[in-house]
Amino acid sequence: AWNTHWRWDMVPKAPQEKGKYIYLTRSGTDVVCSFYHHLSNQLGDAGTFDKGFEAFFEDWISGSLPYGKWTDHIKTWLSAEAEADPRVLFVSYEDLKADLSSTVTKIAKHLELSLSDQQIQELVPRFTFQAMKDNKERFEPISVGWKEGFNFLRKGEVGDGKTLMTAEMQARYDAWLKTEFPDGIPEGVRP
């Protein structure tokens, strides 16, 4: 098992009977907030974003930040869903936060793990945001340095992005999503 930020078209594909992929989505307003805190607090060759959030938001929407346009990334993974690829499971961060136990059950089923309800209940505390914070050395990237005092595992909340978004930015974001997804905004990426 490994995690990545690669697009679906970049991920090595395992044979149908062996490979399993889980794509985690999150509200775009929370994504841009999290990514802003990430890039504005990292050090070293990877660079630090040293402008304010409004400039970051503009660069994020235009796709000029590292990894390109967020909506393009989602679209590549949606192509797997459109092809009904059984290897790919879509999970939203919001679902994880709302009902971790049910989401873990869904993931276990996708991975073809035979776990009882009791076993899942025993595992769930290990998957909480607090458990990640308590074991940050297992989850914090070591490929970049961080500014003094920055916690990579910041809040783990749903809706935190709205604390940085002005009403004008939110309106632009909403209109942008409609343009990027003219056939309907996918679940898991809504504000």
N, C-alpha and C positions, 0 to 999 in steps of 0.2 A: 504494500500500500504506500502511496505517496501523494502529496498534494502539489498543486501547480496553479498558476494563473494563466496557463496557455489556453488559446482558443481551441475549439474542437478540431479544426482542420490541422492543428499542430501536434495534437496528442497522438502518440503511437497507438495504433489500434490492435487490440488483442483479438484472437478468434472469438466468435460468438459464445462458445461454450466456456471460455476462460476469463474473459475480461469483464469487469464491472466498473462503471463510472458513476460518480455522484456529483452533480453540479449544484452548487449552493448559490442561490440568488438572494438578493437583498434589495430593499427599497433604495432607489437611486439617490434620494436625499441623504440617506444614511451612508451610502457608498461614498459620495463626494465628501461628506464630513470626515469619514474615517480616513480616506485617501489623503485629504488635506493634512490632517494631523500626522499621518505617516510621513509624507514627503516634506513637510515643514519641520520635522524633528529628526530626520536622519542626517547623518554626517558621512563624509568621505567621498570617494569617487562617484558614488551613485547620485550625489548632488542633494542640495537642500533647496526647497522652494521657499524663497524669502520675501514673497509679496503677500498681500492679504488674501482673505478668503474669496472676495469678489473676483479678483484676478484669477485665482485658482479655478473658480467655478466657470469662468469664461474659457479658460484653457481646457478644462475637462469636457465641456460641451463640444468644443471644436475638435477635440481629439488630439491636441498638440502635447499632451502630457505623456510620460512613459506608458506604454501598452496600448496607446491609441484610444479610439472612441469606445466607451463602455458599451454603448448599444450595439456596435459591430461585434464585440465579444459575445454578447448575449445571442445575437442572431446566428453566429456559427454553431452554438450549442442547440439553439432551437431547430437547426437543420436536422440534428439527430432525432429530435422529438418528432419533426415532420415526417421523417422516414420510419417512425415507430421503432427505433432501434431499442431492443429490449435491454441492452447493456447499460443504458443511461437512465438514471433516476434524478428528477429535479426535486430539490428540497429548498424551502425558503427559510431564511434566518428567522423570520417572523413566526413561522410554524414551530421551529425549534424552541423559541422563547415562550410561545403560548402553550405548547404541550410537548415537552421534551420526550416523555415516555412514549407517546403515540408515534412521534417521528422516529425515535430509535427503533420501534417495532417495525415501522415501514422500511427503514434502512436494513434491518436484519433480514427481513423477508426478501428484499432486493438482492442481498448478498447470499441468499440461500443458507442462512444460519439457522440452525434448529435451537432456538432459545425459548424457554418457557417464560410466561409472564413474570414469574418470580425472579428468574435470572435477569430479565430486563430491568426489573425494579431495583435489583442489587447493583446493576451497572450504571444506571442513570445518574447517580450522584457524581460519578467520575467524569461525566460529560458536561457538567454545568460550567458556566462562565467562571464562577468562583473557584472551581477545581482547576481550571486553566490558570487563573491568576496565582493560585497556591503552588502551581508547578510551572511557572513562567519559563524556566530554563528549557522546558520541553517544547514550548510554543513560540518563543520570541526568536525572530530571525537573527542569525549570527553573521549573515552576509553583509550587513551594514552596521555602522555604529549609530548611537543615538545621543541626542543632546542630554546633558545632565538633567535628571529629574523626570524625563519622559518615560511613561509606561506604555509599552506597545499594546498591552491588553488594557485599554483605557476604561471603558464603561460597560460595554456589552449590552447596551440598551437599544430598544426599538424606538425610533422617532427622534433620536438625538440630532439628526441632521437639520431638523426644523429649527433648532436653536441658532443656527448660523444663517439660514436662508431668510432673506427679506421677502416681503410679499411680491415684489417685482421679480425677484429671482425664482420664486416658486411658480409664478405665472409663466415665466420663460421656460422653466423646466417642464411644466405640464404641456405647453404647446410643442416643445421639442419632442417629447415622448410621442405625441400624436403624429408628428411628422415622421419620426423614425419607425413607428409601428402603425402604419395606416390601416391595417386590418384588425387592429385591436392591441391594446397594451397587454403583454403577457402577465400572468399572475406572478407575484414575487418581485416585480420591478416597479410596482406602483409606488407613489409617494406615501 
